[in-house]
Amino acid sequence: MQTNNSYPAFFKPDNISATLKITVACWLLIQLALIVFLWGHPQGSDQGAYMRIAQECYDLGEWYPAAKHIHADYIWAPGFINYLILQLHLWGTLNINMVLNLVLQIITLWLIFKTGLYFFSRQTAQIAVILWCLLYSNLLIVAPAGTELPFFCLSLMAFYLALSPKLWCFLVAGFLLALANWIRPVMIIFLLAILIHLVWKRMNWKYGVALFFSLVLTIVVIGKATEKKTGYFIYQSTTGGVNLIMTSNDDAYGGVAASVLGNPDNIAYIPEKEKLTFQEKDSIWKARSIEWMLQNPVKASGLYIRKIAGLYVEDSWSDRPLFGGDGIVDSYIVAEKASRQQFITQILLRVLKSLVYYGIFALALYALFRFRKKVFRQPTLILLLLLVMGTAMTCLLAVSPRYHYPFLFVIVLLAAFGLEQSAMERKNRQYE
């Protein structure tokens, strides 16, 4: 029999705990430094657009959407833009969003730990927190005014609350899911995961009723408030049509290709679209997308497979609103406005920033293969289903690597579980 001295030092409880504290402390300090350094830094891409719309609405004394937005291309992340408008009312600046992001980061980190504790073990939960802090995207996400962090925080909190057989938890979870959906219209993934878990656990039907009651009530309140201002019952983004057409046309490559919207030779182009309402444009894009897919089933299927790869290809997306580089694939492949050298340089930078992510992804795949009997069982199977459902639904539309963020915690938990189980196997062999 060998002694316990040969047991991997890192996996001893005291050492994991110490590493966790040091890692989280460094993670927080780096983000604080980023907030100071990037305070007031101009933002581009979607994030810059959110901030501009919020400022315009605030200057007009309006909440979003206002009547002037009825003829916009689409209604865009209304919950998040109103969140930014609220910040302007309370603090008079959108720079405060970075500080609020840090608060959301801390809450999210705690939720990942608690979720790991529920489905796996304390060691797995601690390792997951360490891995989460090491991801490049999770360091830089504190700075941009993006929808990813608030959506994920609200959704994961709702998911975690619904693991508890308490009526108030399901009431709060429904409210949080409605708010999350107001920010990004993909909360259905977490809702389905909650419902499947509820059935598997054979919980009382009253929990499901409580969940739907608060969810529907919140949606109705949001929708009616918007309808009173605009004449339209709007409770979420209306970007389904534009996201679908960007990946359902002859120039599509699977990712976000905004350039096709301005190309008169592409089916995505709508002449004099400023005369149409957001609802009319959404209907036109959806109808054209469906017609194109029916006429091009082979290409549409191939694009779907390509989108799965594109969704997880890298994890450096969170810095691009601040440092540029967003839309390089569209510019090079579709619009042909970027040079080959610019494209290759951007891709190499993204790969280098994603090295930790690739390692975690590999560990998760190893865990799925090596410890599949433990993963493919209740209750941990619900996490895998959440990942699969999230991937499948997201890839119906145009994808971007940042769209994998709400499901990244599952990959991190699986990687942490694989590390913990490997250490346990090694320990057990030492005592044989």
Steps between C-alpha positions, in 0.01 A plus 500: 500500500631843408475798731269794451804718427488399133139617470494808270569795730266738321196279566543492876208700649719760671704560184194533277348747745818708510532497120136601469545802727816615321344452156180687585698782663717540189193477279335784690813716504550461124140603436528798732811607310313460170214715629741776597699474176196478268274746683332712233656302214279521187327176406415365157296214353163414659614632837566847364159496330325408826668795671407742222135395503489524880648850494257612229201371696626661821549835325141478370366401840385164359539132579581251224336435262338837435259581219794613282639145500198343331667541160839372615629177346422318824447551871832421660560367853230721659564376852868579481460841337247595769751378758750747350240778501438427868872541566487843335207599722673381816863597437502717189763285329527167321854446629342364818397195296853363546460509879160334474655238273752421772215448746331268249831318455524431873139378516558278195813351652308415817220343294747284307645379829156421643389327179816289499440414864146385422582283201849377589715563809671777691831424329344512154325828585826654622695387194221635275529843661878497444457402134228762449733772630778392260291546186599805296139589424416511871772752571407747225122462519491744789572794268258492200132589529383162370189291556687177571586551867165632631308242296714213628496619860119524504454167319746307715347647816155388384636154415669466839194619693283248317719217633345563840154357583373831639205687355655846537808383308289413197310829522827693498644273229209580266548873556875475435446298181263766367759770570771290335279452195441875488876532456558209259218283360654162577384433856294208361814285531520549876123471534502160329788384721306604810185321385688179416671508840162559667354192328803283576487597866125438503437831668145612577316662208453816708867591439446502126187712542692748715778519241265567209283738702785739578656453155180580308399779738835676457488462121147645492600798714803573277303448178203711607722785618669504158170468317368806680791704361543354154183314411695171485514227765880469526655292778824387333734567209356459150829400339388151395439597138824690444706229671333236287545679167871557568550125492236414236624656178745422221784693667450351846791337680319423828611800702370852546519666156348846531645600163237294313227734626638781284570290191228557234589167338430304820156381617570667836475842336170684547466816287366806682481297820487818706135529395418163659450420867734266687222241497455516122875467439522207740220321313665563161838367618344191656294421189801540270717290732255212509460512121879496452546204738229302321670569169852429634463218756851360446676834542278589797589171670868553432484849645336361814791259557748779432323723753556247779873529440478878465316530830787344695799590281652752743436694819664841464188690396461717811780746413393583144245774586791686659803410290340431161506196272130418515347412164832399343357174364208681337735766362737243350272218385178680405564872452859451376609821674775353717834373374623145543777623729252681726284189515786263585639739763162523674451122494846435648439752778168336583660157514775621736247663733293180501772252602358456851154455350626227266659321796175515697303381197737205460462412868122511467509264201732270695256499793209419270686204354689372804225546761194477278320259734505764772413790272219332307277452801267707712538767618822593313344408166289817519817707459593311187147542364520874567824516300359293212169688487678835519734406218223357281271802538773760464623346176160545336601865450822679414764425762793676661745353755354724771167322466646196680549700820173394672599132467871537570450426870392144412827443312695641794315279750564192285870587475520548876320170557744323269798638693349408835409147390844442349660603829267268692589208272871564553447516875305173500772325299757601757312307768447183299 
